[in-house]
Structures are given as structure tokens and as C-alpha cells.
Amino acid sequence: MFKKSDFFIILAVMISFIISAYFWFVEKDPQQAIFTAIWIPAIFTFGIYFKLCALMGSRK
């Protein structure tokens, strides 16, 4: 069900979340934390796009 690329997408999201939490709680830099947190939906969006491209390509 899950491919190796899916795990890389989830890993990238988890890393982004951890970095964002680090900036928020440890560095006390909310602006940098919010900027890093914005990456999470962007990474998911690229992952969904590439997954759909792969699915559409496999049906032809």
C-alpha cells in the first residue's frame, strides 16, 4: 500500500514539524516556527501531486 516515496514524504513532514516545534518552544522564535510550519501543507501538497501523477501514468 505504501511505497518508499510515501515514507519519505511523511518523514519530511515529521522533520518539518519537529523543527517548527523546536523554534517555537526552545528558541522562542514564533516567526521562524510559523514559517517552518507552513512547509507541512506544502510538502503534503507536493506528495499528493506526485502520487496522482504516478497513478494517472500507471493507468495509461
Buried (B, 14 or more C-beta within 10 A) or exposed (E): EEEEEEEEBBEBBEEBBEBBEBBBEEEEEEEBBEEBBEBBEEBBEEBEEEBEEEEEEEEE
